[in-house]
């Protein structure tokens, strides 16, 4: 007895199947594109339209979306005025991507602004922001650097929450990576403390805050990326911050990164004052 043969599909049936699969694929692509566009819109609306400046201090920023559509929304930069003329700047990276990360990024950024408006110490700002995020009971967390600049004393206070260190350089040739003590990422562990590093600016130069998408990728590791940024900042210290931000972002292009990337540049003059502390830049 010969085996029973399965009837072959007709041409009409094959065409019908192909149309159905094509429609499903098109719907999936359109859905993904809609989520990408929503994430990009959130990113544009949540990032600041401008950054604060004072005489002797100029700021500029750059943001580059990820190379893959849905990997967008986690990185941010910000700058805002505080009481008594001080300025605050922050940069950070939310774990995860897509619309949820963009929305969480906005919550973190607004939370930092709110706390910094009533608390001067950057470490205490991060501590309280961490408590707020933990109370929200979200599964996401964020790394962050918060910097406070006093234009009267030319003192900078900074605190880090698991974030990439800043890079600095002065016009007289000094440069380095600010490997300051920090604490855990925001929204991860209760009771975390955040050490504050205080420095007084003594010479013209630039400070560059960035996210790991700028300095880490398949092409080279984070340490090498940071050293490349140091060389760029040393050559451009004290120059126009817009130009320097663009040059630093070129490092991100060379990493082959799939993550989004953000750069925040503070170019400063040297204060016209005497008496400076030993740890000044």
VENNOR-V808008 format. One record per run of one state. SS is the DSSP state (@ for helix, = for strand, . for the rest). FROM is the first residue (numbers start at 1). LEN is the number of residues. Records with the same first field share a line. If there is no record, write none. Layout:
# VENNOR-V808008
SS: FROM-LEN / FROM-LEN
This chain:
# VENNOR-V808008
.: 1-10 / 47-7 / 55-2 / 65-10 / 82-1 / 86-1 / 95-3 / 117-5 / 136-6 / 151-4 / 162-4 / 171-4 / 179-4 / 184-2 / 187-10 / 201-4 / 211-1 / 216-1 / 218-2 / 221-1 / 237-4 / 256-5 / 269-13
@: 11-36 / 83-3 / 98-19 / 122-14 / 212-4 / 222-15 / 241-15
=: 54-1 / 57-8 / 75-7 / 87-8 / 142-9 / 155-7 / 166-5 / 175-4 / 183-1 / 186-1 / 197-4 / 205-6 / 217-1 / 220-1 / 261-8
